[in-house]
Structure formats: C-alpha cells, structure tokens
Amino acid sequence: MQTMSSFFGWLFCRQDSSMEVLRKDRQFEPVRILKTGPHYKEILCNNANGNLEFAIAKVFHGNTGMREYAKEFELLTDLKHTNIIEILAKNTLAGFRILVFRNLMNISGRIEMRIPFPVGSVQSLFKDLLTGLSFLHENKYAHRQICPENLLYTPDGVLKITGLSNIALIRNNIKEIQLKGLIGDIMYSPPECFKPAPYSGIDADIYSAGLTLYAMLKLYKP
C-alpha cells in the first residue's frame, strides 16, 4: 500500500503544471510540493548544478496569483531586514510567476515533532521575532499572521519572518488605521479578531508573538 501511495504521489508531481514549469528553469530541479495555497504552490527544489543546495520555489498562477506575486515581490523588495525572509531569485515561465527563497528550518515543524530547542535559542529567536516585528511596525505594517508556520530560522539560529502576503497598512500620514476581521491561524489570533469592532494591528501581532513564544517553550500549540 505504501508503494502504491508513493507511486501516485510521484505521478501527481510529474503531472502537476507548477512542477513542469519549474523543470523548464535551468537553475532548479523540483523535488516535491510542500504547500498548496489558493493561488500558489511552494515546491522544494535542489540546485540544478548538483551541489545539493535546496531552495523553495513559490509558483503563482491565475490572475489573483499574479496580483499576490506582485504584492509579495514589492513588499519583500522594500522591506529588507535581517529578520525578514529575502528573495533569492525571481522568474516568469509560461505565464507562471516564480519567487525563490532559501530552504530554511521551520519552527512549526520542530514544535509538531516536539523537538526541544537548544538552551538559550528560544530567547534568541524570540528577540529576532520582536526585532522583525518592530521593523514592520515602524514601516507602518502589521503582519496579521504571526505563528510558528510563518517563522523560519537559519542553521546559525537567525529567525526569518515569512508569510507577508496578508500584511496590512496600519498608519497613513494622518493617523493609525484600525483593522477588522480574522486572518491566519485562529490558535494564535487575539480575541479582538473575532469581534466586529476594529482593533490595533500592532497589539494583535504582539499577542500572536506571545502565543508563539509559549508554543516554542512548551512544544505545544496554545
């Protein structure tokens, strides 16, 4: 049964249009699909040069996907910071838009497998998270989806915030802009997101960061 399941998984990847598009790019060879969103897929790739360096290709499709690609590319180009994920490369192939990122370790994966963090690393990672959030807030944005799934870290322990596709402007030239509604993982969202009244995006981010810290310390979702 496992062999049959593996075969159909391999066959699906071979026939997937996003995978086929990536095979036309000489830089990276697609390995497997990691995540599927409404208008994109994140695909693990290795370097076509054969040096075993892996990357994540985010492949956008459709008109809405094109708009998401344009927004994410613009934001990540403007919001350059040590604790914000950076783009390695971009490309356009057969009507698909592609953003390439480093393949980093995911905090959510470590929590789900209940693998303790090294002594002192949680404090360091959380400090990086607050530093990255402060940078976003200073640039008038709220992240709105702070949770372990959107937090990566490098082999030397530097945290990178990702998942910026739904960030919101929280200040114009005159006053603070209040937010409404729920976006993201309900387990890490503050109570005010479930109410019709507007709320502070900065306060919501800090609340979500606190719940993320709890999950990192306890290796358990709140």
ROZADREN-75049 format. One record per atom (N, C-alpha, C, O): residue in one letter; x, y, z. Coordinates in steps of 0.1 Angstrom, whole numbers, plus 5000, padded with zeros to 4 digits. Atoms other than C-alpha are relative to their C-alpha. Last residue first. Example, Ala and Ser with C-alpha at 12.3 -4.5 7.8 and 13.67 -1.06 7.14 Angstrom:
S499149895000;S513749895071;S499250115008;S499750225009;A500949885000;A512349555078;A500950125000;A501950125007;
This chain:
P500949944989;P498152715227;P498649964998;P497750005007;K500849895004;K500152465205;K499150055011;K498549985018;Y501550045000;Y502652255223;Y499250124995;Y499550244999;L500150105011;L506452245223;L498649954999;L498349844996;K500750124996;K506252415257;K499949894990;K499649784993;L499550054987;L508852685252;L499449875004;L500149785009;M498650035001;M508252735214;M500649945013;M501449855013;A499950135008;A504452715218;A501549964999;A501749845000;Y500550104992;Y504552985246;Y500249864993;Y500649764999;L499050034990;L506753205224;L499649895009;L500449805012;T498950075007;T504253175196;T501149965010;T501749855009;L500550145001;L501453275220;L501049914993;L501249794996;G500050064986;G503453585229;G499649865000;G500149775006;A498650034997;A504153665192;A500149935014;A500949845016;S499750125007;S500353645185;S501549955002;S501849835003;Y500850114994;Y499653895212;Y500449874994;Y500749775000;I499350034987;I502454125199;I499349885007;I500049805013;D498750075003;D500954105164;D500749965012;D501349855013;A500350145005;A497454185176;A501349924997;A501449805001;D500450084988;D498654485196;D499849864996;D500149765003;I498750014992;I500454625165;I499749915012;I500449825015;G499250105006;G497354565143;G501349975008;G501749865008;S498749965004;S495154765167;S500849884994;S500949785000;Y499050024990;Y491454675167;Y501450044995;Y501650074983;P498649985005;P488254755149;P501049985011;P500650005023;A499449874997;A484954615164;A501450014994;A502149904994;P500249905012;P483254325147;P500750135002;P500950204992;K501149904998;K484754075172;K499950094988;K500850114981;F501350075002;F486753755165;F498850095002;F497750055002;C500150035014;C490053955159;C498649934997;C498249924986;E500649895007;E489654115193;E499849974985;E498950034979;P501450004999;P490353775210;P499350114992;P498250084986;P500549944988;P493953765197;P498550005000;P497850004990;S500649875002;S494953515170;S499450065013;S499049985021;Y499149904997;Y497453235175;Y499550144998;Y500250244999;M499450034988;M495052945176;M501050115005;M501350125017;I500949964989;I492853105149;I500749985014;I500450055024;D500350114991;D495653065124;D499350055012;D499850145019;G499050094995;G495553345098;G499549905009;G498349875010;I499150055011;I493353645091;I501049915007;I501749965016;L499050104997;L490453745113;L500749964988;L500149934978;G500150145006;G488454065109;G501149915004;G502249965010;K501250084997;K488954435113;K500249864995;K500949844985;L500350125008;L492054665114;L498749935005;L498249955016;Q500550124992;Q492455015128;Q499749894990;Q499249914979;I501150075007;I494555265107;I499649885009;I500549795010;E499950155000;E496655495128;E498849954994;E497750004996;K500450084988;K496555865119;K500249854998;K500549804987;I500749924990;I497556145095;I499849925013;I500049985023;N499349874996;N500256035071;N499350075011;N499850175017;N499849915011;N498855685070;N500750125005;N501250135016;R499949854998;R499255415096;R500150074987;R500950034978;I500649964987;I498355045100;I500250155003;I499750195013;L499549874996;L498954915064;L499350045013;L498150035014;A500949895002;A498154545063;A500750135005;A501550135014;I499749894990;I500154225059;I499250124996;I498750144985;N501249944995;N498353945040;N500350125010;N499450155018;S500949975010;S501153825017;S498750075005;S498050134997;L500449865000;L503853855043;L498950044990;L498650164988;G501449995001;G504153495051;G499550145000;G498550175008;T500550015013;T507753505063;T498550015000;T497950055010;I501549995001;I509653625093;I499649984986;I500250054977;K500549935011;K513253505095;K498549995000;K497949895000;L501450025004;L514953395127;L499650094988;L500150204987;V500649875003;V518753375129;V498649984995;V498349914985;G501049954990;G519953055146;G499450144998;G499050205008;D499349934989;D523252965128;D499050075009;D499450165017;P499250094993;P521452705106;P500850065012;P501050005022;T498950055007;T518852965096;T500849905009;T500649895021;Y498749964994;Y515453005111;Y501249944993;Y501049834988;L498950095004;L511953015098;L501250045007;L501350155013;L498749964994;L508753175112;L501049894996;L500849774999;N499449885007;N505453175093;N501350045005;N501850165002;E499950045014;E504352825105;E500750114991;E501350084981;P498850085003;P505252925141;P500149964985;P501349954980;C500250144995;C502553195141;C501249924996;C502049964987;I498850054992;I502453565133;I499649875006;I498749865015;Q500050145000;Q499653615107;Q501349945007;Q501949845003;R501350064998;R498553975110;R500049855000;R499049795002;H499850135007;H501954125098;H498649924999;H498349874989;A500350114991;A501054485107;A500149874993;A499649864981;Y500750125003;Y502654755086;Y499849915012;Y500649915021;K501549985001;K503555115091;K499349884995;K498249894989;N500349985014;N507355085084;N498550014997;N498150004985;E499449875003;E508055125121;E499750044986;E499750164982;H500949904994;H505554835126;H500650144997;H499850234995;L501349995007;L507454615102;L499150115005;L498650194997;F499649945013;F510854695118;F498750014992;F498550114985;S499849854998;S509354635153;S500350064987;S499950184984;L501349944999;L508054295140;L500150155003;L499450234997;G500650005013;G511554195129;G498650075000;G498350144991;T499249905008;T513154295162;T499350014986;T499250124981;L500449874996;L510354115181;L500750114992;L500250214989;L501449985004;L510953795161;L499550145004;L498950214996;D500049985014;D514753825165;D498650034995;D498450124987;K499449875001;K514353855203;K500050044985;K499750154982;F501149914997;F512053545201;F500550155000;F499750244995;L501050005011;L514753355183;L498950105003;L498450174994;S499449935012;S517453455208;S499050014989;S498950114982;Q499949864997;Q515253365238;Q500650084988;Q500150194985;V501449945000;V514253035222;V500150155003;V499450234996;S500449965014;S517952965214;S498650064999;S498350144991;G499849865004;G519152985250;G499550044987;G499450164983;V500049904989;V519452615256;V500350144995;V501450164988;P498849994992;P518852425223;P499950115011;P499250215009;F499049915006;F515252395211;F501250005009;F501149985021;P499649884992;P513352085222;P501050094993;P501950044986;I498550004999;I512051855194;I500450135008;I500350245003;R499649994986;R508351805199;R501549985003;R501949915011;M499350124997;M507751685163;M500550005015;M501149905019;E500950115003;E504951945159;E500749875004;E500149775008;I501150014990;I507052215176;I499249874999;I498949805008;R499450044988;R510052145154;R499049995011;R499249895020;G499650145001;G507952155123;G500649955013;G500449845017;S501250084998;S506352485134;S500349854999;S499749775007;I500250014985;I509752655138;I498849905002;I498849835012;N501349944997;N510552585101;N499849975015;N499949865020;M500850084991;M514152525090;M498850085005;M498850205007;L499649994986;L515352715060;L499149915009;L498149865004;N500750104993;N515152645022;N500550005015;N501649945018;R499250104994;R516352975008;R499149905007;R498049935013;F499549974987;F513753154987;F501049895005;F500949785000;V499250104995;V512753164950;V500650055014;V501150165015;L499149944991;L509853364936;L500849895007;L500249785011;I499350084991;I508153244905;I500950085009;I501650175004;R499049914993;R505453394883;R500749925011;R500049845018;F499950024985;F503653154859;F501050105005;F502050134998;G501149934993;G502553264824;G500049985015;G499250045022;A501250055005;A504853004806;A498850065008;A497849995011;L499950115009;L507853104828;L498649954996;L497849925005;T501350015006;T508453424847;T500249894989;T501049904980;N500050045014;N511453434871;N498550004995;N497649995004;K501450005005;K512553554905;K500149974985;K501149984979;A500249985014;A515653494926;A498650014996;A497749975004;L498750045007;L517053474961;L499950034985;L500950074980;I500250075012;I514153664978;I501449974994;I502350064993;E499649935012;E514653755014;E499949924988;E500049794989;I499650095010;I512853645046;I500450084987;I499750184984;I501050025010;I512653925072;I500549914989;I501749934984;N501050094995;N514853915103;N498749994991;N497749944996;T499450134996;T517954065088;T499049905004;T499249785002;H499650004986;H515854335071;H500549865003;H500149764997;K498850084998;K514754445036;K500550015015;K500850125020;L499850034986;L511254565035;L501149915002;L501049795006;D499949884992;D511154735001;D500349975014;D501050055020;T498949915006;T512054434979;T500150125009;T501250175010;L498750064996;L510054195001;L501250084994;L502350085000;L499849994986;L506954424998;L501449955004;L502150025012;E499849864996;E507254464961;E500350025015;E501250095018;F498749965005;F507754094955;F500350145003;F501450185008;E498950064991;E504854004978;E501450044995;E502350075003;K500049944987;K502454244961;K501249955009;K501950035015;A499649865001;A503354154926;A500150065013;A501150145016;Y498550005003;Y503153774934;Y500550155000;Y501550185006;E499350044988;E499753824950;E501550004998;E502350055007;R500049894991;R498554014920;R500749975013;R501350065019;M499149895005;M499753744897;M500050125009;M501150185011;G498650044996;G498153474919;G501050114995;G502050135001;T499849964985;T494853664916;T501449965004;T502050045012;N500049864998;N495153644878;N500250055014;N500950145017;G501349935001;G496053274877;G500150155002;G501250205007;H500850035013;H499153104889;H498750085001;H498250115011;F501349945000;F501953174915;F499349974986;F500049974976;V500549985014;V504952944920;V498650055000;V497749985006;K501449974998;K506852974953;K499550044986;K499850144980;A500549925011;A510252804948;A498550025002;A497749925004;I501550015001;I511852684980;I499650094988;I499950214989;A500749875000;A515652624978;A498549975000;A498049864996;F501450005003;F518052334983;F499450145002;F499950225009;E500649894993;E521852324979;E498550004996;E498150004985;L500950044989;L522951974969;L499550125008;L499050105020;N499249984988;N525852094947;N499149985013;N499650025023;G499750134993;G524251934916;G500850025013;G501549935017;N498650015002;N524252244893;N500649875008;N501749835006;A499750085012;A520552204891;A501449984997;A501849894989;N499249925009;N520252324927;N500349914988;N500949804989;N498650004998;N517552134945;N500750084989;N500150104979;C499250025012;C513952234947;C501449985004;C501950035014;L498650024997;L511252214973;L500749974988;L500349884980;I499450125005;I507952354959;I501549995004;I502250095002;E498649994996;E505652614974;E500649864997;E500149765002;K499450124994;K502452634954;K501450025004;K502150094997;Y498550035001;Y500352934946;Y500349865005;Y499549805012;H499549955013;H496853074940;H501549984999;H502150054991;P501149985010;P494652914967;P500550034986;P500050004976;G500949904996;G497652774986;G499050024989;G499049954979;T500949955010;T499452444983;T499150115005;T498350085014;K501249934996;K502452365004;K499250044988;K499850094978;L500049994986;L505552135002;L498650065005;L498150025016;I500949894996;I505352004967;I499950005015;I499649905021;R501450044995;R508251774959;R499350135004;R499950235007;V499950134993;V511751764942;V498649965005;V498149855001;P501050024990;P511852044916;P500049865006;P500349764999;E500750125003;E515152094898;E499049975011;E499449955022;F500450094989;F516552444900;F499249884994;F498549894984;Q499349984987;Q518552684879;Q499749905010;Q500549855018;R498850074999;R517652564844;R500750015014;R501749945016;D499049914994;D514052664847;D501349925002;D501349825009;K499549925011;K511952444824;K501150105004;K501850164996;R499050095008;R511652184851;R500550084988;R501650044983;L498749994994;L510052464872;L501049924993;L502249954993;V499449875003;V507152484847;V501450015006;V502350065000;E499550015013;E506552104850;E500650144996;E501650144988;M498850085001;M506352124887;M500650004986;M501850024985;S498949924993;S503852404886;S501349935000;S502349994998;S499649895009;S501752214860;S501150085006;S502150134999;D500449874995;D501551904882;D500650114991;D501850104988;Q501049945008;Q501951584861;Q499650145004;Q498950214996;R499550005014;R505251464875;R499050074991;R499450144981;C499049905001;C504151564910;C500550014986;C500850124981;F500749874999;F500951364907;F501050114998;F500850214991;L500749975012;L502851064894;L499450135000;L499450214990;W499049975010;W505351074923;W499350044987;W499750134980;G499449874996;G502451094948;G501050044990;G501050164986;F501049905004;F500650804929;F500550145004;F500250244997;F500049995014;F503850594932;F499050114995;F499350194986;S498849925005;S504350674968;S500050024985;S500450124980;S500149864996;S500850564976;S501150094995;S500950204990;M501049945008;M501250244957;M499850145002;M499750224993;T499449995013;T504550164975;T499050074990;T499450154982;Q499149884999;Q502950245009;Q500650024986;Q500850144982;M500849885000;M500050005000;M500950135000;M500650224993;
